[in-house]
Amino acid sequence: MKTPLKTIRGLGNTHHGTEHHWIMRLTSVALLFLSVGFIWFVISALNSDYESAKVLVGHPVVAVMLLLFVVIGCYHMYQGSLTITEDYFQCQLYRTASKIATFFLSTVVGTACVFAVLKVSFGG
């Protein structure tokens, strides 16, 4: 019994199977650790006013952690939405429209969050 060549190379219907699988796993592990930092940040800023929250976000380690959380989280959201789109949409028109909408949604959400973190961290 012979195995098809695409199975050996790890390529599925979209020809990016193994690469996509590893990207999802790496971003999941990164988000696991970054989520712990994000939860710590939320608990630290829970009963504080805006000025003390600005000071907390203004710390370079916290700002970098928040930016990494946002960027990696939005990229993970984008990749996961692509997986759902490729797996469940049969019509090419719906698939393409969904991929475009997913790209713009994740880009807008990520950009707005990065802008907010940078604005607060630089004292704006």
C-alpha positions as a Markdown table, in Angstrom:
| # | Residue | x | y | z |
|---|---|---|---|---|
| 1 | Met | 0.0 | 0.0 | 0.0 |
| 2 | Lys | 1.5 | 3.3 | -1.1 |
| 3 | Thr | 1.0 | 6.7 | 0.7 |
| 4 | Pro | 0.1 | 9.7 | -1.5 |
| 5 | Leu | 3.0 | 12.1 | -1.9 |
| 6 | Lys | 1.0 | 15.0 | -0.4 |
| 7 | Thr | 0.5 | 13.1 | 2.8 |
| 8 | Ile | 4.2 | 12.4 | 3.1 |
| 9 | Arg | 5.1 | 16.1 | 2.5 |
| 10 | Gly | 2.4 | 17.2 | 5.0 |
| 11 | Leu | 0.4 | 19.1 | 2.5 |
| 12 | Gly | -3.4 | 19.1 | 2.5 |
| 13 | Asn | -5.9 | 20.7 | 0.2 |
| 14 | Thr | -4.5 | 24.2 | 0.7 |
| 15 | His | -0.9 | 23.0 | 0.4 |
| 16 | His | 0.1 | 24.7 | 3.7 |
| 17 | Gly | -0.9 | 22.0 | 6.2 |
| 18 | Thr | 2.3 | 21.4 | 8.3 |
| 19 | Glu | 3.3 | 25.1 | 8.3 |
| 20 | His | -0.1 | 26.2 | 9.4 |
| 21 | His | -0.3 | 23.5 | 12.0 |
| 22 | Trp | 3.0 | 24.6 | 13.6 |
| 23 | Ile | 2.1 | 28.3 | 13.4 |
| 24 | Met | -1.1 | 27.6 | 15.3 |
| 25 | Arg | 0.8 | 25.5 | 17.9 |
| 26 | Leu | 3.6 | 28.1 | 18.4 |
| 27 | Thr | 1.1 | 31.0 | 18.8 |
| 28 | Ser | -1.0 | 28.9 | 21.2 |
| 29 | Val | 2.0 | 28.3 | 23.5 |
| 30 | Ala | 3.1 | 31.9 | 23.3 |
| 31 | Leu | -0.4 | 33.1 | 24.2 |
| 32 | Leu | -0.5 | 30.7 | 27.1 |
| 33 | Phe | 2.4 | 32.4 | 28.7 |
| 34 | Leu | 1.3 | 35.9 | 27.6 |
| 35 | Ser | -2.1 | 35.3 | 29.0 |
| 36 | Val | -0.6 | 34.8 | 32.5 |
| 37 | Gly | 1.0 | 38.2 | 32.2 |
| 38 | Phe | -2.2 | 39.7 | 30.9 |
| 39 | Ile | -4.2 | 38.3 | 33.8 |
| 40 | Trp | -1.5 | 39.6 | 36.2 |
| 41 | Phe | -1.8 | 43.1 | 34.6 |
| 42 | Val | -5.6 | 43.1 | 34.8 |
| 43 | Ile | -5.5 | 42.0 | 38.5 |
| 44 | Ser | -2.9 | 44.7 | 39.2 |
| 45 | Ala | -4.9 | 47.4 | 37.6 |
| 46 | Leu | -8.3 | 46.3 | 38.9 |
| 47 | Asn | -9.0 | 48.8 | 41.6 |
| 48 | Ser | -6.7 | 51.6 | 40.4 |
| 49 | Asp | -7.6 | 54.9 | 38.8 |
| 50 | Tyr | -6.7 | 56.0 | 35.3 |
| 51 | Glu | -3.4 | 57.7 | 36.3 |
| 52 | Ser | -2.0 | 54.6 | 38.1 |
| 53 | Ala | -3.1 | 52.4 | 35.2 |
| 54 | Lys | -1.2 | 54.8 | 32.9 |
| 55 | Val | 1.9 | 54.4 | 35.0 |
| 56 | Leu | 1.5 | 50.6 | 35.0 |
| 57 | Val | 1.1 | 50.5 | 31.2 |
| 58 | Gly | 4.0 | 53.0 | 30.8 |
| 59 | His | 6.4 | 50.5 | 32.2 |
| 60 | Pro | 8.4 | 49.1 | 29.3 |
| 61 | Val | 8.0 | 45.4 | 30.3 |
| 62 | Val | 4.3 | 45.7 | 30.7 |
| 63 | Ala | 3.9 | 47.7 | 27.4 |
| 64 | Val | 5.9 | 45.1 | 25.5 |
| 65 | Met | 4.0 | 42.2 | 27.1 |
| 66 | Leu | 0.7 | 43.9 | 26.1 |
| 67 | Leu | 1.8 | 44.5 | 22.6 |
| 68 | Leu | 3.0 | 40.9 | 22.1 |
| 69 | Phe | -0.3 | 39.7 | 23.6 |
| 70 | Val | -2.3 | 41.8 | 21.1 |
| 71 | Val | -0.2 | 41.1 | 18.0 |
| 72 | Ile | 0.2 | 37.3 | 18.6 |
| 73 | Gly | -3.4 | 37.1 | 19.6 |
| 74 | Cys | -4.7 | 38.8 | 16.5 |
| 75 | Tyr | -2.4 | 36.7 | 14.3 |
| 76 | His | -3.7 | 33.5 | 16.0 |
| 77 | Met | -7.3 | 34.7 | 15.5 |
| 78 | Tyr | -6.6 | 35.3 | 11.8 |
| 79 | Gln | -5.0 | 31.9 | 11.3 |
| 80 | Gly | -7.8 | 30.1 | 13.2 |
| 81 | Ser | -10.5 | 31.9 | 11.2 |
| 82 | Leu | -8.7 | 30.9 | 8.0 |
| 83 | Thr | -8.8 | 27.3 | 9.1 |
| 84 | Ile | -12.5 | 27.4 | 9.7 |
| 85 | Thr | -13.1 | 29.2 | 6.4 |
| 86 | Glu | -11.0 | 26.6 | 4.4 |
| 87 | Asp | -12.6 | 23.7 | 6.2 |
| 88 | Tyr | -16.3 | 24.6 | 6.1 |
| 89 | Phe | -17.0 | 26.9 | 3.2 |
| 90 | Gln | -17.5 | 25.0 | 0.0 |
| 91 | Cys | -18.4 | 27.9 | -2.3 |
| 92 | Gln | -15.3 | 29.7 | -3.6 |
| 93 | Leu | -17.0 | 33.1 | -3.5 |
| 94 | Tyr | -17.9 | 32.8 | 0.2 |
| 95 | Arg | -14.5 | 31.4 | 1.0 |
| 96 | Thr | -12.7 | 34.4 | -0.6 |
| 97 | Ala | -15.1 | 37.0 | 0.9 |
| 98 | Ser | -14.6 | 35.4 | 4.3 |
| 99 | Lys | -10.8 | 35.4 | 4.0 |
| 100 | Ile | -10.9 | 39.1 | 3.0 |
| 101 | Ala | -13.2 | 40.0 | 5.9 |
| 102 | Thr | -11.1 | 38.0 | 8.3 |
| 103 | Phe | -8.0 | 39.8 | 7.2 |
| 104 | Phe | -9.5 | 43.2 | 7.6 |
| 105 | Leu | -11.2 | 42.5 | 10.9 |
| 106 | Ser | -8.0 | 41.1 | 12.5 |
| 107 | Thr | -5.9 | 43.9 | 11.1 |
| 108 | Val | -8.3 | 46.6 | 12.4 |
| 109 | Val | -8.7 | 45.0 | 15.8 |
| 110 | Gly | -4.9 | 44.6 | 16.1 |
| 111 | Thr | -4.1 | 48.1 | 14.9 |
| 112 | Ala | -6.6 | 49.7 | 17.3 |
| 113 | Cys | -5.3 | 47.7 | 20.3 |
| 114 | Val | -1.6 | 48.5 | 19.4 |
| 115 | Phe | -2.5 | 52.2 | 19.0 |
| 116 | Ala | -4.3 | 52.2 | 22.4 |
| 117 | Val | -1.4 | 50.6 | 24.2 |
| 118 | Leu | 1.2 | 52.9 | 22.6 |
| 119 | Lys | -0.9 | 56.0 | 23.3 |
| 120 | Val | -1.3 | 55.2 | 26.9 |
| 121 | Ser | 2.3 | 53.9 | 27.4 |
| 122 | Phe | 3.8 | 57.1 | 25.9 |
| 123 | Gly | 1.5 | 59.3 | 28.1 |
| 124 | Gly | -1.0 | 60.4 | 25.5 |
